[in-house]
Amino acid sequence: MEAMLLLLLLLRIQTSENSQKASLLVSPRRTQFFEYEKIIVSCERFSSSEWMVWRYTTNRTASQSCCLDLTGLPPLQPTIALFPSDRFLSQCGSDWGNPTSSGCELNVVKPSDTGVYWCESRYRDSSNMVNITVTRSLVVLQSPVEPVMEHDDVTLHCKNNHSGPSSADFLKHNDLVWTSSTGHMTIRNFSKSDEGAYKCRDSKHGESPPTWLLIHDSSSPATLTVRPSSSQVFEFHNLSFNCETSSRSRVWKVVRAIRINSPTSPTSPNSPNSPNSPNSPDSPNSPDSPVEKYSLGTCGTTWGDPTPHGCLIHTSKKVDSGIYWCESTMSQRSNSVRVNIYNKEVILVGLIHPVGTGENVTLLCKAKIPPPRVTAVFYKNDTIIGSGDSATMTLHHVSQDDEGDYRCQLSGLGNSSSSLLLVRGTVDLT
């Protein structure tokens, strides 16, 4: 009996840990699509927590380009020259796609739907990323969606949208590697040396866009940590981002998304952008309102200094406020964190990562210039939950009932902005 209870406890803990992970599935199972096809993108997950499909795309049409060259791998030809302002992050249901209970449907795709797709949970955990290409070409290359397991056999199919299989040439980095009368090619015993950009050429219908074949890496995705560990930071302080991982074979980089437009609807108690709305920027249901758009950039381009394990921003400013995460060359993505930089007198320190049920959470109401005496008031969803002559308050043994927007006030100095507390639950298999 004791052994059975111990087993159930371990399963409960294991399931709670696994709830942070999901896999992005694409149907049909390929990464290249003809214009006007239907694509279903779904989030295969281990718990009932909400996962939503996100993507970033380019503002250029991809009629002659394969994909967004975002992985740090050698560039594809042809390719899209990308700059931070060329990439835009948005959620399914904003101005593209139809949200479903398990993901997103794109009923009639166009080249503008070319981009990088992933699933993200209400706790800002992430699935793997998939680079989807929509082309006006008459030929596509059918290849695995996920990185390939080492020693597996991989079959590539050259598909045209007019007739059945026909003879085709297969190219790797634009060099001919195989000619087939049946329109397919099999790579036996896939290894690191087989990685690369593949495409096919049909003598009657033309050439497909290229696509990358990568070898699978079984190590866990990175976890993004931030110093100082706070969702609110005073302007002109340094910010350090670290992609923590056990893998030495991957290259990780820090990417961020900065808001480039204002919400399309006015703020009101029931509007999508109200602080207490499910779609507010710090809501538990999404990192940001789906009606907002964000411009993407990589550390070391126009902002930040790359470090061996992440990125450093010296003397951060308000324009550095945004959503940050890590990406690897193997289509993996870390958790996301939101950091807001303020030029104001008071901030609320902490609440940058979700916490576990039963943990204690300490809130610190911090002044830019500490006063000799402090009287602090703490709020949850604009209701006072504590006050006194201490600038700190501890929430003991938190549960999901403690989730909400928290802010603080220092007498004579003003209010902080609000930050969202997210509390992970556990999945009980009993």
Buried (B, 14 or more C-beta within 10 A) or exposed (E): EEEEEEEEEEBBEEBBEEBBBBBBBBEEEBBBBBBEBEBBBBBBBBBEBBBBBBBBBBEBBBBEBBBBBBBEBEEBEEBBEBEBEBBBBBBBBBEBBEBBEBBBBBEEBBBBBBBBBBBBBBBBBBBBBBBBBBBEBBBBBBBBBBBBEBEBEBEBBBBBEEEEBBBBBBBBEEEEBBEBEEBBBEBEEBEEEBBBBBBBBBEEBEBBBBBBBBBEBEBEBBBBBBEBEBBBBBBEEEBBBBBEBEBEEBEBBBBBBBBEEEBEEEEEEEBBBBBEBEBBBBBBEBBBBBBBBBBBBBBEEEBBEBBEBBBBBEEBEEEBBBBBBBBBBBBBBBBBBBBBBBEBBBBBBBBBBBBEBEBEBEBBBBBBEEEEEBBBBBBBEEEEBBBEEEBBBEBEEBEEEBBBBBBBBBEEBEBBBBBBBBBBBBBEEE
